[in-house]
Protein backbone atom coordinates (compact mmCIF):
# COMPACT_ATOMS: atom_id res chain seq x y z
CA UNK A 1 0.00 0.00 0.00
CA UNK A 2 1.39 3.39 -0.98
CA UNK A 3 1.88 6.19 1.52
CA UNK A 4 -0.88 8.31 -0.04
CA UNK A 5 -3.38 5.44 0.14
CA UNK A 6 -2.44 4.75 3.76
CA UNK A 7 -2.96 8.42 4.57
CA UNK A 8 -6.38 8.43 2.87
CA UNK A 9 -7.50 5.34 4.85
CA UNK A 10 -6.40 6.93 8.14
CA UNK A 11 -8.36 10.11 7.31
CA UNK A 12 -11.50 8.08 6.49
CA UNK A 13 -11.23 6.06 9.74
CA UNK A 14 -10.66 9.20 11.80
CA UNK A 15 -13.64 10.94 10.17
CA UNK A 16 -15.98 7.97 10.85
CA UNK A 17 -14.74 7.73 14.47
CA UNK A 18 -15.18 11.46 15.09
CA UNK A 19 -18.65 11.40 13.56
CA UNK A 20 -19.62 8.44 15.76
CA UNK A 21 -18.38 10.18 18.92
CA UNK A 22 -20.26 13.34 18.03
CA UNK A 23 -23.53 11.44 17.67
CA UNK A 24 -23.08 9.74 21.05
CA UNK A 25 -22.41 13.04 22.78
CA UNK A 26 -25.63 14.54 21.39
CA UNK A 27 -27.95 11.76 22.58
CA UNK A 28 -28.30 12.75 26.26
CA UNK A 29 -29.34 16.26 25.26
CA UNK A 30 -31.90 14.86 22.82
CA UNK A 31 -33.31 12.49 25.47
CA UNK A 32 -33.51 15.30 28.02
CA UNK A 33 -35.63 17.34 25.60
CA UNK A 34 -37.86 14.44 24.63
CA UNK A 35 -38.54 13.40 28.24
CA UNK A 36 -38.55 16.84 29.90
CA UNK A 37 -42.16 16.41 31.06
CA UNK A 38 -41.70 12.87 32.41
CA UNK A 39 -39.96 11.18 35.31
CA UNK A 40 -39.02 7.67 36.39
CA UNK A 41 -39.10 5.91 39.73
CA UNK A 42 -37.51 5.85 42.24
CA UNK A 43 -37.40 9.54 43.17
CA UNK A 44 -34.27 9.00 45.29
CA UNK A 45 -31.83 6.04 45.31
CA UNK A 46 -32.88 5.07 48.84
CA UNK A 47 -35.45 6.21 51.37
CA UNK A 48 -37.98 4.51 53.61
CA UNK A 49 -41.39 5.76 54.74
CA UNK A 50 -41.59 8.80 52.44
CA UNK A 51 -43.91 11.65 53.36
CA UNK A 52 -44.69 14.98 51.69
CA UNK A 53 -46.95 17.95 52.40
CA UNK A 54 -47.87 20.62 49.83
CA UNK A 55 -48.10 24.26 50.95
CA UNK A 56 -47.95 27.56 49.02
CA UNK A 57 -46.48 26.04 45.88
CA UNK A 58 -43.85 23.91 47.63
CA UNK A 59 -43.60 20.25 48.55
CA UNK A 60 -41.94 19.52 51.89
CA UNK A 61 -40.55 15.99 51.92
CA UNK A 62 -39.16 13.71 54.66
CA UNK A 63 -38.05 10.10 55.04
CA UNK A 64 -36.30 7.93 57.62
CA UNK A 65 -32.90 9.34 58.59
CA UNK A 66 -32.21 7.22 61.70
CA UNK A 67 -30.56 9.76 64.06
CA UNK A 68 -31.80 13.12 62.72
CA UNK A 69 -34.61 14.67 60.68
CA UNK A 70 -33.83 16.01 57.20
CA UNK A 71 -36.31 18.13 55.23
CA UNK A 72 -36.43 18.61 51.44
CA UNK A 73 -38.16 21.54 49.69
CA UNK A 74 -39.14 21.60 46.01
CA UNK A 75 -41.77 22.86 43.57
CA UNK A 76 -41.35 19.62 41.57
CA UNK A 77 -41.95 16.51 43.68
CA UNK A 78 -40.51 14.34 40.88
CA UNK A 79 -37.15 16.14 41.11
CA UNK A 80 -36.16 15.36 44.70
CA UNK A 81 -32.66 14.43 43.53
CA UNK A 82 -32.09 18.09 42.66
CA UNK A 83 -33.98 19.61 45.60
CA UNK A 84 -32.24 21.41 48.48
CA UNK A 85 -32.43 19.69 51.85
CA UNK A 86 -31.35 20.54 55.37
CA UNK A 87 -31.14 18.97 58.79
CA UNK A 88 -33.95 20.50 60.85
CA UNK A 89 -33.68 18.36 63.99
CA UNK A 90 -30.88 16.59 65.82
CA UNK A 91 -31.99 15.08 69.15
CA UNK A 92 -30.20 16.12 72.32
CA UNK A 93 -32.11 13.80 74.65
CA UNK A 94 -30.56 10.32 74.44
CA UNK A 95 -33.93 8.82 75.27
CA UNK A 96 -35.22 9.81 71.83
CA UNK A 97 -32.03 10.01 69.78
CA UNK A 98 -32.06 6.70 67.90
CA UNK A 99 -34.06 4.94 65.18
CA UNK A 100 -36.05 7.99 64.11
CA UNK A 101 -38.80 6.44 62.00
CA UNK A 102 -41.55 7.86 59.83
CA UNK A 103 -41.21 11.65 60.28
CA UNK A 104 -44.26 13.53 58.97
CA UNK A 105 -44.70 17.28 58.61
CA UNK A 106 -48.10 18.93 59.12
CA UNK A 107 -49.34 22.53 59.06
CA UNK A 108 -51.67 23.07 62.05
CA UNK A 109 -52.93 26.42 63.37
CA UNK A 110 -50.31 28.34 61.35
CA UNK A 111 -47.43 26.36 62.78
CA UNK A 112 -45.40 23.43 61.49
CA UNK A 113 -45.29 20.16 63.40
CA UNK A 114 -43.14 17.12 62.68
CA UNK A 115 -44.30 13.85 64.24
CA UNK A 116 -41.92 10.90 64.54
CA UNK A 117 -41.06 7.86 66.63
CA UNK A 118 -37.69 7.29 68.31
CA UNK A 119 -36.04 5.33 71.11
CA UNK A 120 -33.03 5.20 73.45
CA UNK A 121 -31.09 2.71 71.33
CA UNK A 122 -33.37 -0.23 72.12
CA UNK A 123 -36.10 -0.47 69.46
CA UNK A 124 -38.43 -2.08 72.02
CA UNK A 125 -38.60 1.34 73.68
CA UNK A 126 -39.98 3.25 70.70
CA UNK A 127 -42.32 6.12 71.56
CA UNK A 128 -43.92 9.06 69.71
CA UNK A 129 -42.62 12.65 69.76
CA UNK A 130 -43.51 15.97 68.13
CA UNK A 131 -41.48 19.11 67.38
CA UNK A 132 -42.83 22.58 66.51
CA UNK A 133 -41.77 25.52 64.31
CA UNK A 134 -43.72 28.81 64.22
CA UNK A 135 -42.09 30.09 61.00
CA UNK A 136 -44.11 30.42 57.81
CA UNK A 137 -41.44 28.41 56.00
CA UNK A 138 -40.24 25.27 57.85
CA UNK A 139 -36.80 25.78 56.25
CA UNK A 140 -36.54 28.90 58.40
CA UNK A 141 -36.80 29.36 62.16
CA UNK A 142 -36.15 26.50 64.54
CA UNK A 143 -37.95 23.32 65.49
CA UNK A 144 -38.30 22.87 69.24
CA UNK A 145 -39.35 19.78 71.16
CA UNK A 146 -42.97 19.88 72.35
CA UNK A 147 -42.53 16.51 74.00
CA UNK A 148 -43.49 12.88 73.94
CA UNK A 149 -47.10 12.01 73.14
CA UNK A 150 -48.04 9.37 75.68
CA UNK A 151 -50.41 6.91 74.03
CA UNK A 152 -51.42 4.68 76.97
CA UNK A 153 -50.85 4.17 80.67
CA UNK A 154 -48.80 1.03 80.08
CA UNK A 155 -46.28 2.92 77.93
CA UNK A 156 -46.61 0.30 75.23
CA UNK A 157 -44.52 0.47 72.07
CA UNK A 158 -45.83 3.20 69.73
CA UNK A 159 -44.49 4.14 66.27
CA UNK A 160 -45.25 5.92 62.99
CA UNK A 161 -47.80 8.54 64.04
CA UNK A 162 -49.92 10.56 61.63
CA UNK A 163 -52.47 13.28 62.36
CA UNK A 164 -55.51 14.55 60.49
CA UNK A 165 -58.36 17.01 60.93
CA UNK A 166 -61.93 15.83 60.42
CA UNK A 167 -65.02 17.95 61.14
CA UNK A 168 -62.81 20.46 62.97
CA UNK A 169 -61.45 17.78 65.28
CA UNK A 170 -57.83 16.68 65.36
CA UNK A 171 -56.99 12.96 65.51
CA UNK A 172 -53.82 10.91 65.72
CA UNK A 173 -53.40 7.41 64.28
CA UNK A 174 -50.37 5.18 64.87
CA UNK A 175 -49.07 1.63 65.19
CA UNK A 176 -48.50 0.03 68.58
CA UNK A 177 -48.45 -3.09 70.69
CA UNK A 178 -51.47 -4.18 72.70
CA UNK A 179 -49.01 -5.54 75.25
CA UNK A 180 -45.29 -6.13 75.57
CA UNK A 181 -43.85 -8.75 73.24
CA UNK A 182 -43.23 -12.18 74.76
CA UNK A 183 -42.87 -14.84 72.04
CA UNK A 184 -44.39 -12.94 69.12
CA UNK A 185 -44.87 -9.31 68.18
CA UNK A 186 -48.19 -7.93 67.00
CA UNK A 187 -48.50 -4.37 65.70
CA UNK A 188 -51.98 -2.82 65.63
CA UNK A 189 -53.52 0.41 64.37
CA UNK A 190 -54.86 2.83 66.99
CA UNK A 191 -56.73 6.15 66.89
CA UNK A 192 -57.26 8.86 69.52
CA UNK A 193 -58.65 12.37 69.66
CA UNK A 194 -56.26 15.26 70.35
CA UNK A 195 -56.65 18.19 72.74
CA UNK A 196 -53.89 20.04 70.85
CA UNK A 197 -51.12 19.03 68.42
CA UNK A 198 -49.00 17.51 71.22
CA UNK A 199 -51.56 16.02 73.63
CA UNK A 200 -54.11 13.24 73.30
CA UNK A 201 -57.64 13.97 74.54
CA UNK A 202 -58.85 10.36 74.67
CA UNK A 203 -57.64 6.87 75.33
CA UNK A 204 -56.31 4.83 72.44
CA UNK A 205 -58.88 2.94 70.38
CA UNK A 206 -57.94 -0.23 68.50
CA UNK A 207 -59.29 -0.17 64.92
CA UNK A 208 -57.17 -2.84 63.19
CA UNK A 209 -54.93 -5.78 64.01
CA UNK A 210 -53.23 -8.33 61.72
CA UNK A 211 -55.86 -11.00 61.10
CA UNK A 212 -55.74 -11.93 57.42
CA UNK A 213 -52.98 -14.12 56.01
CA UNK A 214 -51.68 -11.27 53.81
CA UNK A 215 -51.18 -9.16 56.99
CA UNK A 216 -49.18 -11.84 58.82
CA UNK A 217 -46.30 -12.66 56.46
CA UNK A 218 -42.91 -12.59 58.17
CA UNK A 219 -40.95 -15.34 56.37
CA UNK A 220 -39.24 -14.65 53.03
CA UNK A 221 -39.70 -16.96 50.01
CA UNK A 222 -36.22 -18.43 50.59
CA UNK A 223 -37.07 -19.24 54.22
CA UNK A 224 -35.08 -16.41 55.83
CA UNK A 225 -36.96 -14.76 58.69
CA UNK A 226 -36.83 -12.73 61.86
CA UNK A 227 -35.93 -14.35 65.16
CA UNK A 228 -39.58 -14.55 66.20
CA UNK A 229 -42.96 -14.04 64.46
CA UNK A 230 -43.83 -10.40 63.76
CA UNK A 231 -47.35 -9.65 62.55
CA UNK A 232 -47.69 -6.15 61.18
CA UNK A 233 -50.26 -3.37 60.80
CA UNK A 234 -48.32 -0.08 60.71
CA UNK A 235 -47.75 3.33 59.12
CA UNK A 236 -51.39 4.53 58.94
CA UNK A 237 -52.27 7.55 56.77
CA UNK A 238 -55.64 9.25 56.35
CA UNK A 239 -57.40 10.09 53.10
CA UNK A 240 -61.00 10.23 51.83
CA UNK A 241 -63.41 9.18 49.08
CA UNK A 242 -64.05 11.48 46.13
CA UNK A 243 -67.09 13.21 47.65
CA UNK A 244 -65.59 12.91 51.16
CA UNK A 245 -68.46 10.82 52.52
CA UNK A 246 -65.97 8.24 53.84
CA UNK A 247 -62.84 8.64 55.95
CA UNK A 248 -60.10 6.26 54.80
CA UNK A 249 -57.11 4.97 56.71
CA UNK A 250 -54.44 3.30 54.61
CA UNK A 251 -51.85 1.19 56.41
CA UNK A 252 -48.98 -1.20 55.66
CA UNK A 253 -49.19 -4.90 56.49
CA UNK A 254 -46.76 -7.85 56.86
CA UNK A 255 -43.01 -7.57 57.34
CA UNK A 256 -41.31 -4.76 55.47
CA UNK A 257 -38.27 -7.06 55.03
CA UNK A 258 -40.43 -9.40 52.90
CA UNK A 259 -41.79 -8.90 49.35
CA UNK A 260 -45.30 -9.27 50.81
CA UNK A 261 -45.37 -5.84 52.48
CA UNK A 262 -48.63 -4.40 51.13
CA UNK A 263 -51.17 -1.61 51.60
CA UNK A 264 -54.47 -2.27 53.36
CA UNK A 265 -57.40 0.06 53.93
CA UNK A 266 -60.03 0.83 56.58
CA UNK A 267 -63.02 3.11 56.04
CA UNK A 268 -65.68 4.80 58.15
CA UNK A 269 -68.70 6.94 57.39
CA UNK A 270 -67.71 10.61 57.58
CA UNK A 271 -70.61 11.28 59.97
CA UNK A 272 -69.75 8.40 62.32
CA UNK A 273 -67.88 8.47 65.61
CA UNK A 274 -64.29 7.76 64.54
CA UNK A 275 -63.42 6.72 68.10
CA UNK A 276 -65.97 3.90 67.99
CA UNK A 277 -64.29 0.71 66.68
CA UNK A 278 -67.58 -0.43 65.16
CA UNK A 279 -67.49 2.58 62.81
CA UNK A 280 -64.56 1.07 60.93
CA UNK A 281 -64.66 -1.56 58.20
CA UNK A 282 -61.53 -3.31 56.97
CA UNK A 283 -61.14 -4.28 53.31
CA UNK A 284 -60.32 -8.00 53.32
CA UNK A 285 -57.72 -7.80 50.52
CA UNK A 286 -54.71 -5.50 49.98
CA UNK A 287 -55.44 -2.42 47.84
CA UNK A 288 -51.85 -2.02 46.60
CA UNK A 289 -49.24 -4.74 46.51
CA UNK A 290 -46.03 -6.04 44.94
CA UNK A 291 -45.72 -6.36 41.17
CA UNK A 292 -43.06 -9.02 40.42
CA UNK A 293 -43.57 -8.59 36.66
CA UNK A 294 -42.41 -4.97 37.01
CA UNK A 295 -39.71 -5.90 39.53
CA UNK A 296 -41.38 -3.93 42.33
CA UNK A 297 -41.68 -5.51 45.79
CA UNK A 298 -42.68 -4.59 49.34
CA UNK A 299 -45.01 -1.70 48.48
CA UNK A 300 -46.17 0.35 51.46
CA UNK A 301 -46.45 3.67 53.30
CA UNK A 302 -48.78 5.55 50.94
CA UNK A 303 -49.04 9.34 51.24
CA UNK A 304 -51.34 11.44 49.03
CA UNK A 305 -50.32 14.78 47.50
CA UNK A 306 -51.95 17.07 44.91
CA UNK A 307 -50.42 18.18 41.63
CA UNK A 308 -49.26 21.83 41.67
CA UNK A 309 -52.44 22.95 39.89
CA UNK A 310 -54.60 20.84 42.27
CA UNK A 311 -56.18 18.98 39.33
CA UNK A 312 -54.62 15.56 40.02
CA UNK A 313 -53.74 13.43 43.03
CA UNK A 314 -50.58 11.37 43.31
CA UNK A 315 -49.56 8.90 45.95
CA UNK A 316 -46.07 8.59 47.31
CA UNK A 317 -44.97 5.17 48.58
CA UNK A 318 -41.96 3.02 49.33
CA UNK A 319 -40.92 -0.13 47.47
CA UNK A 320 -37.88 -2.20 46.53
CA UNK A 321 -36.54 -3.63 43.28
CA UNK A 322 -35.28 -6.77 45.09
CA UNK A 323 -37.58 -9.33 46.63
CA UNK A 324 -36.28 -9.18 50.21
CA UNK A 325 -34.45 -6.96 52.67
CA UNK A 326 -31.69 -8.72 54.65
CA UNK A 327 -33.07 -8.50 58.19
CA UNK A 328 -30.38 -7.13 60.45
CA UNK A 329 -29.22 -4.52 57.92
CA UNK A 330 -31.82 -2.21 59.43
CA UNK A 331 -32.11 0.28 61.00
CA UNK A 332 -28.60 1.38 60.01
CA UNK A 333 -29.84 2.15 56.52
CA UNK A 334 -26.51 1.21 54.92
CA UNK A 335 -28.07 -1.79 53.20
CA UNK A 336 -31.62 -0.49 53.04
CA UNK A 337 -32.94 -1.04 49.52
CA UNK A 338 -36.27 0.74 50.02
CA UNK A 339 -36.82 3.83 47.89
CA UNK A 340 -39.56 6.46 47.38
CA UNK A 341 -41.89 6.08 44.38
CA UNK A 342 -44.68 8.28 43.00
CA UNK A 343 -47.60 7.61 40.66
CA UNK A 344 -50.97 9.05 39.77
CA UNK A 345 -54.14 8.00 41.57
CA UNK A 346 -57.51 7.66 39.80
CA UNK A 347 -61.05 7.54 41.18
CA UNK A 348 -63.07 4.32 40.89
CA UNK A 349 -66.76 4.35 39.98
CA UNK A 350 -67.71 3.92 43.64
CA UNK A 351 -65.74 7.06 44.61
CA UNK A 352 -62.91 5.19 46.31
CA UNK A 353 -59.31 5.77 45.19
CA UNK A 354 -57.99 3.33 42.58
CA UNK A 355 -54.24 2.92 43.13
CA UNK A 356 -53.62 0.60 40.18
CA UNK A 357 -50.43 -1.45 39.94
CA UNK A 358 -46.89 -0.52 40.92
CA UNK A 359 -45.06 0.86 37.87
CA UNK A 360 -41.61 -0.33 36.80
CA UNK A 361 -38.42 1.70 37.12
CA UNK A 362 -38.01 1.92 33.34
CA UNK A 363 -41.42 3.46 32.66
CA UNK A 364 -41.49 7.15 31.75
CA UNK A 365 -44.34 8.70 33.76
CA UNK A 366 -45.92 12.04 32.92
CA UNK A 367 -45.18 14.67 35.57
CA UNK A 368 -48.06 16.00 37.71
CA UNK A 369 -50.08 18.66 35.91
CA UNK A 370 -48.97 22.21 36.59
CA UNK A 371 -45.36 21.17 37.32
CA UNK A 372 -42.88 23.85 36.20
Buried (B, 14 or more C-beta within 10 A) or exposed (E): EEEEEEEEEEEEEEEEEEEEEEEEEEEEEEEEEEEEEEBBBBBBEBBBBBBBBBBEEBBBBBBBBBEEBBBBBBBBBBBBEEBEBEEBBEBEEEBBBBBBBBBBBBBBEEBBBBBBBBBBEEBEBBBBBBBBBEEBEBBEBEBEBBEBBEBBEEEBBBBBBBBBEBEEEBBBBBBBBBEEBEEEBBBBBBBBBBEEBBEBBEEBBEBBBBEBEBBBBBBBEEEBBBEEBBBBBBBBBBBBBEEEEBBBBBBBBBBBBBBBBBBBBBBBEBEEEBBEEEBBEBBEEBBBBBBEEBBBBBBBBBBBBBBBEEEBBBBBBBBBBEBBBEBEEBBEBEEBBBBBBBBBBEEEEEEBBEBEBBBBBEEEBEBBEBBE
